[in-house]
Amino acid sequence: MTIGRKKKGNGVLNNGAAGFAAAQKDSFFLSTAKARLSSLSEVRPERVRKAFERVSKGFYDRPAVVSKIADRFLEEMGID
């Protein structure tokens, strides 16, 4: 860390084009994250309660359930 350098305005070090490119990348990441977040379905408390109940009873520890979850995960990731 260099002693004596101060952050300017928005907390980004003033280092020209590299700083601008980093700020653009951060802005793109933030806008993409916001768009993805807004497209998610709402959280339903009843489903969350049911999931907690299943975890506490060991439902997700069964090999058949683990396999099904893994298959769905790979499908979501586009890996069949």
PyMOL commands that set and color helices and strands:
alter all, ss='L'
color gray80, all
select helices_A, chain A and resi 16-39+45-56+59-61+63-76
alter helices_A, ss='H'
color red, helices_A
deselect
rebuild
show_as cartoon
